[in-house]
Amino acid sequence: MPAIRGSKSKKKTRRHTRDLDQIHADLHSERHLEKYTETKAIDDLPGLGQWYCKECAKWFEGEPNFMSHQRGKPHKRRVRQLREEPHTQKEAEAAVGLGTDNGKRTTTVMDIDDAPVVTT
């Protein structure tokens, strides 16, 4: 299976890592990170899973590779992206006008209620 599917698709599917909102949750909740790392078999991970970059969600073979990664541009770019709060579903719905604001409730009788009732 090639890394790029079709002539129109430019997305590489083999190297897909965790999304920013997932990594943000990993950084703020140790349990969230534990749930993710428990799904991986230690024997299958590079370096037996000892060197893991939380910000980039990557495992490394050894400490020199891990240290050079932390000094690199992709890692620093990812850290900069993670400083911002991820968007929530509530913000997305508010942006398209699906808010939960029902307006101010009034207790007055509406004009329609005062109109005479027509029966046939």
C-alpha positions as CSV (number, residue, x, y, z in Angstrom):
1,M,0.0,0.0,0.0
2,P,1.6,3.3,-1.0
3,A,1.9,6.2,1.5
4,I,0.0,8.5,-0.9
5,R,-3.3,7.2,-2.2
6,G,-4.3,8.3,-5.7
7,S,-3.2,11.2,-7.8
8,K,-5.6,13.7,-6.1
9,S,-4.9,12.7,-2.5
10,K,-1.8,14.3,-1.0
11,K,-2.3,13.1,2.6
12,K,0.2,10.6,3.9
13,T,-1.7,8.2,6.1
14,R,1.2,6.2,7.6
15,R,2.7,9.0,9.6
16,H,-0.5,10.3,11.1
17,T,0.1,11.2,14.7
18,R,-2.3,12.3,17.4
19,D,-4.2,15.5,16.9
20,L,-3.5,18.7,18.9
21,D,-6.6,18.4,21.1
22,Q,-5.7,14.8,22.1
23,I,-2.1,15.9,22.9
24,H,-3.5,18.9,24.9
25,A,-5.6,16.5,27.0
26,D,-2.5,14.3,27.5
27,L,-0.5,17.2,28.8
28,H,-3.2,18.2,31.3
29,S,-4.3,14.8,32.5
30,E,-1.9,12.0,33.3
31,R,-4.7,9.5,33.2
32,H,-5.5,10.4,29.6
33,L,-1.8,9.8,28.6
34,E,-1.8,6.5,30.5
35,K,-4.9,5.3,28.6
36,Y,-3.1,5.9,25.3
37,T,0.2,4.4,26.3
38,E,-1.5,1.3,27.7
39,T,-2.8,0.4,24.3
40,K,0.8,0.0,23.0
41,A,2.8,-3.2,23.6
42,I,6.2,-2.2,25.1
43,D,8.0,-4.8,23.0
44,D,6.8,-3.2,19.7
45,L,7.9,0.3,20.6
46,P,11.2,1.9,19.6
47,G,13.7,1.8,22.5
48,L,11.1,-0.3,24.5
49,G,9.1,2.8,25.1
50,Q,11.6,4.6,27.3
51,W,11.9,7.9,25.4
52,Y,8.5,9.4,24.6
53,C,7.9,13.0,23.5
54,K,4.5,14.0,25.0
55,E,4.2,17.1,22.8
56,C,4.8,15.3,19.5
57,A,3.4,11.9,20.6
58,K,6.4,10.0,19.3
59,W,8.7,7.3,20.6
60,F,12.5,7.4,20.0
61,E,15.2,4.7,19.8
62,G,17.6,6.3,22.3
63,E,18.4,9.3,24.4
64,P,20.6,11.0,21.7
65,N,17.7,10.9,19.2
66,F,15.3,12.2,21.8
67,M,17.5,15.1,22.8
68,S,18.2,16.1,19.2
69,H,14.4,16.0,18.5
70,Q,13.8,18.3,21.4
71,R,16.2,20.8,20.0
72,G,14.7,20.6,16.5
73,K,12.2,22.9,14.7
74,P,9.3,20.4,14.4
75,H,9.2,19.9,18.2
76,K,9.5,23.6,18.9
77,R,6.7,24.3,16.4
78,R,4.5,21.8,18.0
79,V,5.1,23.2,21.5
80,R,4.1,26.7,20.2
81,Q,0.9,25.2,18.7
82,L,0.0,23.6,22.0
83,R,0.2,26.9,23.9
84,E,-3.2,27.8,22.5
85,E,-6.4,26.2,23.9
86,P,-8.0,23.8,21.4
87,H,-11.4,24.7,20.1
88,T,-14.4,23.0,21.7
89,Q,-17.6,21.8,20.2
90,K,-19.5,24.5,22.0
91,E,-17.4,27.2,20.3
92,A,-17.9,25.6,16.9
93,E,-21.7,25.6,17.4
94,A,-21.7,29.2,18.6
95,A,-19.7,30.2,15.5
96,V,-22.5,28.8,13.2
97,G,-25.3,30.3,15.3
98,L,-26.4,27.2,17.2
99,G,-26.1,28.8,20.6
100,T,-28.2,28.0,23.6
101,D,-29.2,31.6,24.3
102,N,-33.0,31.5,24.4
103,G,-33.3,35.2,25.1
104,K,-34.9,37.0,28.0
105,R,-38.1,35.5,29.3
106,T,-41.0,37.8,29.7
107,T,-44.1,37.3,31.8
108,T,-46.4,39.6,29.9
109,V,-49.3,38.4,27.8
110,M,-48.7,38.5,24.1
111,D,-50.9,40.5,21.7
112,I,-52.0,37.3,19.9
113,D,-53.6,36.1,23.1
114,D,-55.9,39.2,23.2
115,A,-57.3,38.6,19.7
116,P,-60.8,37.3,19.5
117,V,-61.1,33.6,18.8
118,V,-62.8,32.8,15.4
119,T,-64.8,29.5,15.3
120,T,-66.5,28.1,12.3
